């Protein structure tokens, strides 16, 4: 039940309740009220989810770039953890110091490009995770269909954002969002591609149902909600709440990961629940520091052209950097073959009984099982 609610199903219920609650308000009033609540809740949910990714990624970082990991993972950890941060921050600071507002505006567009990519990959990851835990695997072809559909939906979502904002470029912390011009024909191509791959996904579900092959229901719900509710549902109030639900989806996995890891380390005198609480508290503090305290101090103490960029340029830079770098962190941290993920998410899962009939369907030699 908790997996269903936190991985995506609960967000649909919550969005319906939010819309019903705000039905008496005008749209602008409803958006303003939602914005106030989501900013408040982001300190409790959204910002800690970013901080937790850094806590996990950089813990025992020396071992991760040493020979404990295979070569491809070590290189990825080093590039993403050491080389990439100064490159991203340096590029954003150069645009600020050289007074290039269009470049900074393009950075916001790039952020939403990577955020959409991150969303669909996380939705796909939820489906794969639940399939592995429930021993209800997808075969190679099915996984390819799920992944292609995720990419097609993400591309259509990003094209749609740029198309709808062409006549009204919004501001993000006082910096104008740089909209990439999108012709109607490109929007139509992206829409047709999204529809086509969505039909393939529906046929996949129908085939599994006809063959009486069980599905990882919570994972499929998370996948569907991520793609079609969070990315394509363009309601101005719902959009504000999506990052919160995305973060809850992430926290469900990362707290399970952390609890399993702590439980497997019996030498500590601190109870596992308390250690998870400490981990969560540190994430809360780091989230507040990175999203609010540090950029506020930088805006107050570092001079720049505030006539061009407004008075919150470092808020802008901080939020852009964390969102973009977070995507790259997750691309390696939850990657297939990462020994920590395999050990603390899958190997500690309770074994599930599999019938002879199911075992014949899930025969690895037939090319069906791929976790």
N, C-alpha and C positions, 0 to 999 in steps of 0.2 A: 504494500500500500504506500509506504513512504517513498519507495523508488518511483512508483507511478506519479505521485504528487510532485516530488522534487525534480525528477528528470524531465518533466515537461507537461504531463497531464494536468497538474495543479495550476499551471499558468493559464490554461484555457478557462478553467473555472474562475480563477481570480480576475481575469480580464473581463469576463462577463459580469461579475459582481461589481467591478470598478465602473464599467459603463452604465450599469443600472443605477449605481449610487450617484453618478454625475449627470444623469439624464435631466435633472432639473436645472442644471447650469448651462449658460451659453458656452460655445466651444472654447472661446478664449479664456473664460473663467475656469473651465474644466481643465484646460491645458496648464494654466498657471497653478492650480491646486495640485495637479498630478506632478508637475515639475518640483514643487516644494516637497511633496512627500517622497519622491524618488531621490532627490538630493539628500534628504535626511536618511533614508534607508540605504543609500549607496555607501554611507560610512560604516554601516553595520554588515553589509553583504557584498556589495560590488567591489569596493576598494580592498577589503581583506582577501578576496579571491585572487586579485592581482598579486598582492603581497605573498600569499601562500605559494604561488608559482615560483617566486624568487627564493623563498625559504627552502623549497624542495630542490630547486635547480642548483643553488649554490651551496647546499649542504654537502660536505665531503667533496668539494669541487676538485681538490688536488687529486683525489683518487680517480675521479671521473676523467681527468685528462692524462692519467697515468696508464700503465699497462693493465690495469684491472679491467678496462673496457676494450672492446675490439677497436681496431684502428679507425673505421669509419665513424663510430660514435665519438671517439676521442677527438677527432678533428672537428666534428660538428659542435661538440661541447665547447671547444676552445674558440672557434670562430664566433659562435652565438654568444658565449659568455664573456669573452675578452675583447674581440676585435669589433664586433657589431655595435655595442653601446656607444663608444666614442665616435664612431662613424655617423650614427643617427643624430646624436646630440650635437656633434660638430657641424653637420649640415644644417640643422635647425638654427644654431647660433650664428652661423655665417649669414643665413638669410635675414636674421634679425639685425646683426651689426652692419650688413651691407644695405639694409633698408629695402628689402625685396618682399613686399607683402604678397605678391602673386605666388612666389615660391612657397611661402608659409601657408597660403591658402590652398595650394596644391598638396601640401603635406596633410591637410585635413582630409582631402579627397583620397589620398593614399591610405590614410588610416582606416576610412570606411571600406576601402577596397580590401585591406587585410582583415578587418574585423568581420566582414561578410564571409571571407574565406575561412577564417577561424571558426565562425559559428557553424558552418555546414560540416567542417571536418570534425568538430566536437559532436554534432548530432550523429554523424556517421560513426564516430568513436563510441558513443553511447550504445548504438545498435550492436557493434562488434563486442563491446564489453559485456552487455547483457547476454548475448549469444554464447560467449565463452563461459560465463558463470552458470548459465542454465543448460549448457551442453546442447544448445539448439542452433547448430552452426549453419552459416550460409556457405554455399559452395563458391568456387572461384568466379563463375559467371555471374552469380547473384551479387557477390560483393562488387564486381565491376559495374553492374547496373546501378547499385546503390550509390557508388562513388561518382559515376558519371552524372546521375540525376542530381546529386548534391552540387557538383560543379556547375551544371546547367542552370540550376535555380539561383545559385550565387551570382553568376554572370548576369542573368536577367535582372536580379535585384539591384545590382550596382548600376547597370545601364538605366534602369527605371529611375533610380535616385537622380542621376545626372540629367535625365530627360525632364523630369518633373520640376527640377530646380533651375532650369535654364532661364526662366523669366523672373526669378526671385531668389537671388543668391543670398543665403542667410549668413549671419556672423557667428563665429565660434570664439568666445572669449575676446570679442572686439576685433578679430581678424576675419576678413571676408573670405568665405568658402569659395574656392576656385572650382567652378563647374566646367566639366569637359563637355563641349557641344556634342549632342547625340542626334543624328538624323532619324527620322521616323522609320526608315527602312531597317536601320540597325536594331531599333527597339522591336520591330516586328520579327526580325530574324531571331533575336534572343528569346522572344516570347514563344515562337514556334518551337525552338530548341527545348525550352523549359517544358512545354506541353508534351512534346514527343517523348522525352525521357521520363516524364511523370507517368505517361501511359505505360511505358515499359515497366516502371516500378509497380503500377497497379496490376499488370499481368503477372509479375513475379509473385505478388501476394495471392492472387487468384490461383495460380498454379500450386503454391504451397498448400492452400486451403483444399483444393481438389484432390491432391495427393495425401491429404491428412498428415502433412509434415508440420509439427508444432513450430510456432514462431516465438521468439523472445519478445513478448508483448510490450513490456515496459521500454525495451530498447527501440522497438519500432515506433511506439508512441513518441518517444523523445526525438527520434529522427524526423517524423512527420511534423511535429509541432515546431521544431527548430527551422525546418525548411519553409513550411507553408504559412505558419502563423507568425513567427518572429521575423522572417525576412520579407515576406510578400504582403502581409497585412499592413496596409499603409495608413491606418487610423492614427491621427496625430496624438491621441492620448495613449493608445496602446504602445506606440513606438517608445515612449518615455519609460515604460515599465519593462521592456524587453531585456535590457542589460541586467536588471535585477534577477529575472528568471534564469537568464543564461548563467549568472553567477551562482545561483542556487544549484543548478544542474552540475556545475563544476565542483562546488563545495561538497556535494553528496559523494563524489568520487574521491576527492583529495582527502577528505576526513576519513573515509574508509581506508584509503591507502595508508594514511598516517597512523591510524589506530592499529591496523594489521602490522605495520612495521614496529610500532612501540611494543605491541603484545609479543612479538617475536624476540624482543630484547629483555630477558627476564632479570638481568643483573641490576637494573635500576631500583632504588628504594622508593621511588615516587610511583604511585598508582597510575596505570595507563590513562584513566579518564582525566586525571589531573594534568598529565603531560600533554594530552590533546588540548585541554583548556589553556595551558600555557602557550602552546603552539598557536591557538586561535587568538589569544590576547596579543602576542607578538605581531601577528598578521594585522590585527586592528591598528596597533600603534604604527607599524610601517606604512599601512595604507593612508592613515591620517598625515603622516610625515611627508610621503611622496606626493599626495594629491592636494594637500592644503598648506601645511606649515612651511615646507621648503620653498615652493613657488611663491608664497606670500612674502617670505623674507627676501627672496631674490628680486621680486618686483619692487619692493620698497628700498632696496639697497644698490641694485645694479642699474646704472643709467642706460637708457635707450630712447629712441624717438617715440614718445608716447602720443604725439599728434598723428602718427601713421598707424601705430599698432595698438593704441588704447593703453590702458593701465594694467593689463593682465596678460602680457605676452609670455611670461614664464609659467603662468598657469596653463596657457595654450601649449607651450613646448613640453611641459611635464606630462600633461594628459596625452598628447600625441605620442611621445616617446614610449610611455608605459604601455599604451595600447598596441603599438606596432611591435615593440620588443617582446611583449607577452605572446604574440602569435608565434614568433620564432622560437621562444623558449618552449612552448607547448609542442611545437613541431618535432622537437628532439626528445623532450621529457617523456612523452607518452608514445613514442615511436615503437613499432613492433621490433622486438629483439633487445629492447632495453631491459637489462636483467632485473633492475629494481621493480619495474612495472610487472614483469612476469612473476617475480617472487611475491610481492606484497598485494597484488590484486587477483592473480589467478591461482597460484599454487596453494594459497591459504583458503581458497573457496572450498566449501563442503562438497564432497563428491556426490554426483547425481546418478541414480540408477538408470541404466540404459537398456532397453529391451533388445532381444536378438534382432527383431525387425528393424529397429532404429539403428542398431549397430551396422547392419548390412547397408543401410542407406548412407551412413556416415563413414563408410570405409575410406580411410586415407588413400589406399592404393587406387581407388576409383577417382581420385582427384577432387573429392568433395570437401573434406575437412581442410580448412586453413584458418588458423586462429590469429 
